[in-house]
């Protein structure tokens, strides 16, 4: 199965909505460490994707700062 970047972004959004929904009534804190690792990895991949898009655009963009911020948050999640 191949998807384009727009379709992939919809999958990410849908997953985030599902995570929000499930976290509103957490059953326990079991798995919280793994959840942070998964979110951290997802943020790293999103940052890399934004950097890839930034590299393909000749116009200046705010994505560079967002990439740095996403990577900082991903690092914080892994460390805590």
Phi and psi restraints in degrees (value plus and minus 20) as a CYANA .aco file:
   2 UNK   PHI    -138.3   -98.3
   2 UNK   PSI     122.2   162.2
   3 UNK   PHI    -151.2  -111.2
   3 UNK   PSI     135.2   175.2
   4 UNK   PHI    -106.7   -66.7
   4 UNK   PSI     155.3   195.3
   5 UNK   PHI     -83.4   -43.4
   5 UNK   PSI     -54.0   -14.0
   6 UNK   PHI     -85.5   -45.5
   6 UNK   PSI     -67.3   -27.3
   7 UNK   PHI     -81.6   -41.6
   7 UNK   PSI     -60.5   -20.5
   8 UNK   PHI     -83.1   -43.1
   8 UNK   PSI     -57.8   -17.8
   9 UNK   PHI     -86.6   -46.6
   9 UNK   PSI     -53.1   -13.1
  10 UNK   PHI     -87.4   -47.4
  10 UNK   PSI     -56.7   -16.7
  11 UNK   PHI     -84.6   -44.6
  11 UNK   PSI     -63.2   -23.2
  12 UNK   PHI     -81.6   -41.6
  12 UNK   PSI     -65.5   -25.5
  13 UNK   PHI     -81.5   -41.5
  13 UNK   PSI     -63.9   -23.9
  14 UNK   PHI     -82.8   -42.8
  14 UNK   PSI     -62.6   -22.6
  15 UNK   PHI     -82.3   -42.3
  15 UNK   PSI     -60.3   -20.3
  16 UNK   PHI     -84.9   -44.9
  16 UNK   PSI     -59.2   -19.2
  17 UNK   PHI     -84.0   -44.0
  17 UNK   PSI     -60.7   -20.7
  18 UNK   PHI     -84.5   -44.5
  18 UNK   PSI     -60.8   -20.8
  19 UNK   PHI     -83.5   -43.5
  19 UNK   PSI     -63.2   -23.2
  20 UNK   PHI     -81.0   -41.0
  20 UNK   PSI     -65.0   -25.0
  21 UNK   PHI     -81.6   -41.6
  21 UNK   PSI     -66.2   -26.2
  22 UNK   PHI     -90.9   -50.9
  22 UNK   PSI     -50.6   -10.6
  23 UNK   PHI     -97.2   -57.2
  23 UNK   PSI     -34.3     5.7
  24 UNK   PHI     -92.3   -52.3
  24 UNK   PSI     -36.7     3.3
  25 UNK   PHI    -159.8  -119.8
  25 UNK   PSI      45.3    85.3
  26 UNK   PHI     -85.5   -45.5
  26 UNK   PSI     120.5   160.5
  27 UNK   PHI    -101.7   -61.7
  27 UNK   PSI     -50.8   -10.8
  28 UNK   PHI    -189.8  -149.8
  28 UNK   PSI     154.3   194.3
  29 UNK   PHI    -110.0   -70.0
  29 UNK   PSI     -13.8    26.2
  30 UNK   PHI     -82.6   -42.6
  30 UNK   PSI     116.4   156.4
  31 UNK   PHI      65.7   105.7
  31 UNK   PSI     -21.2    18.8
  32 UNK   PHI     -82.8   -42.8
  32 UNK   PSI     -58.4   -18.4
  33 UNK   PHI     -82.3   -42.3
  33 UNK   PSI     -63.2   -23.2
  34 UNK   PHI     -87.1   -47.1
  34 UNK   PSI     -56.8   -16.8
  35 UNK   PHI     -79.8   -39.8
  35 UNK   PSI     -65.3   -25.3
  36 UNK   PHI     -83.2   -43.2
  36 UNK   PSI     -58.6   -18.6
  37 UNK   PHI     -83.7   -43.7
  37 UNK   PSI     -64.5   -24.5
  38 UNK   PHI     -84.6   -44.6
  38 UNK   PSI     -62.8   -22.8
  39 UNK   PHI     -86.1   -46.1
  39 UNK   PSI     -60.4   -20.4
  40 UNK   PHI     -79.2   -39.2
  40 UNK   PSI     -66.2   -26.2
  41 UNK   PHI     -83.1   -43.1
  41 UNK   PSI     -60.2   -20.2
  42 UNK   PHI     -84.2   -44.2
  42 UNK   PSI     -61.8   -21.8
  43 UNK   PHI     -84.6   -44.6
  43 UNK   PSI     -58.5   -18.5
  44 UNK   PHI     -81.3   -41.3
  44 UNK   PSI     -63.7   -23.7
  45 UNK   PHI     -87.1   -47.1
  45 UNK   PSI     -58.4   -18.4
  46 UNK   PHI     -84.6   -44.6
  46 UNK   PSI     -62.5   -22.5
  47 UNK   PHI     -80.5   -40.5
  47 UNK   PSI     -63.6   -23.6
  48 UNK   PHI     -83.6   -43.6
  48 UNK   PSI     -59.7   -19.7
  49 UNK   PHI     -82.9   -42.9
  49 UNK   PSI     -64.9   -24.9
  50 UNK   PHI     -81.9   -41.9
  50 UNK   PSI     -60.2   -20.2
  51 UNK   PHI     -82.6   -42.6
  51 UNK   PSI     -59.7   -19.7
  52 UNK   PHI     -82.6   -42.6
  52 UNK   PSI     -64.3   -24.3
  53 UNK   PHI     -83.4   -43.4
  53 UNK   PSI     -62.3   -22.3
  54 UNK   PHI     -78.8   -38.8
  54 UNK   PSI     -60.0   -20.0
  55 UNK   PHI     -86.6   -46.6
  55 UNK   PSI     -46.2    -6.2
  56 UNK   PHI    -110.1   -70.1
  56 UNK   PSI     -21.2    18.8
  57 UNK   PHI    -132.6   -92.6
  57 UNK   PSI     114.1   154.1
  58 UNK   PHI    -103.5   -63.5
  58 UNK   PSI     -43.6    -3.6
  59 UNK   PHI    -100.4   -60.4
  59 UNK   PSI     125.3   165.3
  60 UNK   PHI     -83.2   -43.2
  60 UNK   PSI     127.7   167.7
  61 UNK   PHI    -162.3  -122.3
  61 UNK   PSI     143.3   183.3
  62 UNK   PHI    -103.4   -63.4
  62 UNK   PSI     -25.7    14.3
  63 UNK   PHI     -78.4   -38.4
  63 UNK   PSI     -51.6   -11.6
  64 UNK   PHI     -77.8   -37.8
  64 UNK   PSI     -66.2   -26.2
  65 UNK   PHI     -86.0   -46.0
  65 UNK   PSI     -58.1   -18.1
  66 UNK   PHI     -85.0   -45.0
  66 UNK   PSI     -59.6   -19.6
  67 UNK   PHI     -80.2   -40.2
  67 UNK   PSI     -65.8   -25.8
  68 UNK   PHI     -82.5   -42.5
  68 UNK   PSI     -62.9   -22.9
  69 UNK   PHI     -83.8   -43.8
  69 UNK   PSI     -63.9   -23.9
  70 UNK   PHI     -81.5   -41.5
  70 UNK   PSI     -62.5   -22.5
  71 UNK   PHI     -85.9   -45.9
  71 UNK   PSI     -56.1   -16.1
  72 UNK   PHI     -84.0   -44.0
  72 UNK   PSI     -64.7   -24.7
  73 UNK   PHI     -84.5   -44.5
  73 UNK   PSI     -62.9   -22.9
  74 UNK   PHI     -79.8   -39.8
  74 UNK   PSI     -62.6   -22.6
  75 UNK   PHI     -83.5   -43.5
  75 UNK   PSI     -63.5   -23.5
  76 UNK   PHI     -81.1   -41.1
  76 UNK   PSI     -61.3   -21.3
  77 UNK   PHI     -82.4   -42.4
  77 UNK   PSI     -60.8   -20.8
  78 UNK   PHI     -87.6   -47.6
  78 UNK   PSI     -54.8   -14.8
  79 UNK   PHI     -98.2   -58.2
  79 UNK   PSI     -48.7    -8.7
